[in-house]
Amino acid sequence: MSRGYVRIIGGKWRSRRITIPSVEGVRPTSDRMRETLFNWLAPVIVDRHCLDLFAGGGALGFEALSRGAASLVMVDQSAAVVDSLREQCRVLIAEHVQVYCAAAPQQLRQPAIPFDLVFLDPPYQSPLLLASCFYLAETPGMLAVEAYIYLETDKLIQDNDLPVGWKIIKSQRAGQAMSYLVKV
């Protein structure tokens, strides 16, 4: 079932490999984009409560935990992906992680503590990126008062595409992929 590996770039699990499951649509964020993202997040990553909504191989979520995030919820619609993520948690001896299978965003469970860091990297061809943004913005208790949202897509996004009050503070292009860091 495994398609390959990615390496965690920094933190306590630096250089550890995580397995990427061989499931259609699973596309790990490139090392270059992850390195840039976590450089952006370095001042705010510690003790954050994170959501990796389209978890796939888990590279973003595990990287956040490796760098000091307090907790992580990983959600994917594929049972095979969820099984792989649970196995990665076991191998890494990852604590404070919840992994479950759900169709995003409508089956996302209410968190015990609102998320203050969210990773949204759905399959590029799906309409779920902006739908997930609006779902998170409009569902009470999902987001902390000050939250950061990472968006990865193959489309250009502007502030006026996002929920009211959301502001793009960083962006980068790498090949066909665009990444954005949004502050709520």
C-alpha positions in Angstrom: 0.0 0.0 0.0 2.9 2.4 0.4 3.9 4.7 -2.4 7.0 6.2 -0.9 8.3 8.4 1.8 8.8 12.0 2.8 11.2 13.2 5.4 10.2 15.4 8.3 12.3 18.6 7.9 12.7 19.9 11.4 12.0 19.5 15.1 12.2 16.4 17.3 11.5 14.0 14.4 13.9 15.7 11.9 15.0 13.4 9.1 12.5 10.7 10.1 10.6 9.2 7.2 6.9 8.9 7.0 5.1 6.6 4.6 2.9 8.0 1.9 0.1 5.7 1.1 -0.6 4.6 -2.4 -4.1 6.1 -2.7 -5.3 8.1 -5.6 -5.3 11.8 -4.9 -2.7 11.7 -2.2 -0.1 14.3 -3.1 2.4 15.2 -0.3 3.3 18.9 -0.1 6.8 19.3 -1.5 9.8 19.7 0.8 10.4 23.2 -0.6 6.8 24.3 0.2 6.9 22.6 3.6 10.2 24.3 4.5 8.9 27.7 3.5 5.6 27.1 5.4 7.3 26.1 8.6 9.7 29.0 8.3 6.6 31.3 8.1 5.1 29.5 11.1 8.3 29.3 13.3 7.3 32.2 15.5 3.8 30.8 16.3 3.9 27.0 15.9 4.7 26.0 19.5 1.6 25.0 21.6 -0.8 25.4 18.7 -3.9 23.1 18.3 -3.7 21.9 14.7 -6.1 20.5 12.1 -4.9 18.7 9.0 -8.2 18.4 7.2 -7.1 16.6 4.0 -4.3 14.8 5.8 -3.2 12.4 3.0 0.3 11.3 3.9 0.3 13.5 7.0 3.5 15.5 6.2 2.0 18.8 7.3 0.5 17.6 10.6 3.5 15.5 11.6 5.9 18.4 10.8 3.8 20.6 13.0 3.9 18.1 15.9 7.6 17.6 15.4 8.1 21.4 15.8 6.2 21.8 19.0 2.5 21.9 18.2 0.4 21.0 21.3 -2.1 18.7 19.5 -3.2 17.5 16.1 -6.4 16.3 14.5 -5.9 14.5 11.2 -8.9 13.9 8.9 -9.1 12.2 5.6 -12.0 10.6 3.6 -10.0 7.5 2.7 -10.1 4.6 5.3 -6.8 3.4 3.8 -5.2 6.8 4.4 -6.5 6.9 8.0 -5.1 3.4 8.7 -1.7 4.6 7.3 -1.8 7.7 9.5 -2.6 5.7 12.6 0.3 3.4 11.8 2.6 6.5 11.4 1.4 7.8 14.8 2.3 4.4 16.3 5.8 4.4 14.7 6.6 7.9 15.7 5.0 7.4 19.2 3.1 10.6 18.5 1.0 11.9 21.4 -2.0 14.2 21.4 -3.1 13.1 18.0 -6.6 12.2 16.9 -7.1 10.6 13.5 -10.5 9.8 11.9 -12.2 9.2 8.6 -14.7 11.8 7.4 -16.0 13.6 4.4 -14.7 17.2 4.7 -15.8 19.6 5.7 -19.3 18.6 6.6 -18.4 15.7 8.8 -15.6 17.5 10.7 -16.1 17.0 14.4 -16.3 19.8 16.9 -12.9 20.1 18.6 -12.5 20.2 22.4 -10.2 23.2 21.9 -10.7 25.5 18.9 -8.0 25.1 16.2 -5.5 27.9 15.9 -3.5 26.3 13.0 -5.3 24.6 10.1 -3.8 22.9 7.0 -6.1 22.8 4.0 -4.6 20.9 1.0 -7.4 19.1 -0.8 -7.0 17.5 -4.2 -6.5 20.3 -6.6 -9.4 19.3 -8.9 -11.9 19.4 -6.0 -14.1 22.4 -4.9 -13.4 21.7 -1.3 -10.7 24.3 -0.5 -12.9 27.4 -0.3 -15.9 25.4 0.9 -13.8 24.3 3.9 -12.7 27.8 4.6 -16.3 29.0 4.8 -17.3 26.0 6.9 -14.6 26.7 9.4 -15.4 30.4 9.5 -19.2 29.9 9.9 -19.2 27.0 12.4 -18.9 28.3 16.0 -16.1 26.7 18.1 -13.9 25.5 15.1 -11.4 28.3 15.0 -9.6 30.2 17.8 -9.9 34.0 17.9 -6.5 34.3 16.3 -5.9 31.4 13.9 -3.6 30.7 10.9 -4.8 28.8 7.9 -2.5 27.2 5.3 -4.0 26.8 1.8 -2.4 24.9 -1.0 -4.0 24.9 -4.5 -3.2 25.2 -8.1 -5.4 28.4 -8.4 -4.8 32.0 -7.5 -6.6 33.1 -4.4 -7.2 36.7 -3.3 -8.5 38.1 0.1 -12.0 38.7 -1.4 -12.3 35.0 -2.2 -12.0 34.1 1.5 -14.4 34.6 4.4 -14.7 38.1 5.8 -11.9 39.0 8.1 -9.5 36.5 6.6 -6.3 38.0 5.3 -3.5 36.5 3.1 -0.2 37.4 4.9 2.2 35.2 2.9 2.1 33.4 -0.5 4.4 31.4 -2.7 4.3 29.6 -6.1 6.3 26.4 -6.7 5.6 24.9 -10.1 1.8 24.6 -10.5 1.2 24.8 -6.7 0.3 28.0 -4.9 0.6 28.2 -1.1 -0.9 30.8 1.1 -0.8 31.6 4.8 -3.9 33.3 6.0 -4.5 35.0 9.3 -8.0 35.0 10.8 
